[in-house]
Amino acid sequence: MIYLAEFFLHLLVFMAGAGIFSFLNVVIYRLPRKISFVTGRSHCPSCDATLRWYDMVPVFNWFYLRGRCRDCGAKISFRYPAVETLGGVLALLCMHNFGESAGAIAAFAFLGVLTVVALVDADTMEIPNGLVIGLLIIAAAAWGCGLEPGWRERLIGFACVSVPMLLLTLAIPGAFGGGDIKLMAAAGLFLGWKLCLVATFLAIVGGGLYGIYLLAAHKKGKKEHFAFGPFLCAGMAVALFWGEQILEWYLGLFRF
Ligand SMILES: [Zn+2]
């Protein structure tokens, strides 16, 4: 019986996370197009048919319909169930890492906004200011609830990556986008300086490898840019869960 209760708790948390990220799919689609995501029901972008409530069951519905619109048969991007699955997995990870606490909710909210930032940046090469403000509000709320880290670490986190990025961009115009700099300031306030540094390190490694891949595959010229935001966001998500372990491992390399 206990195992069954555990199973249903996990299923419930997964579906709640997937449901919330299903709404974030709408935000990712509508935000750059300046459509309100509070009003108006979801509709198929091909045939305009309004989605029925039973079309909005996260993850499972996409597989049930085999990735096609019920009305016109147009293909629905695999990104939708992928983002929903990510939401479910992140909700479970938050519960396991932070327990059933305010910290888990703050971490999940932080990861939700990061997901929107990453995909909007990948689509448009821009990070809307509203999302940065959202991160600031979540960081302030976490701070207000007395969650770790303390205010000193948060304030240093606000500046430790954003200020060097800003200086580098002043020296080499176009080194980083303004959105990336603001993102790292707001996110640093949430993560604190230690995890913020780990996240940036991971993003530089990931972005560097991706850049090498693009050059090797001749997909982009040397002068062109790709969105760096998704790498920063992924780095922050990894740092949030495993940053302390990564830091210990890294520092251990220098211990003899
Ligand atoms: Zn359709």
Residues whose N, C-alpha, C, O or C-beta is under 5 A from the ligand:
A	BS01	ZN	C44 S46 C47 D48 C69 D71 C72 G73 A74
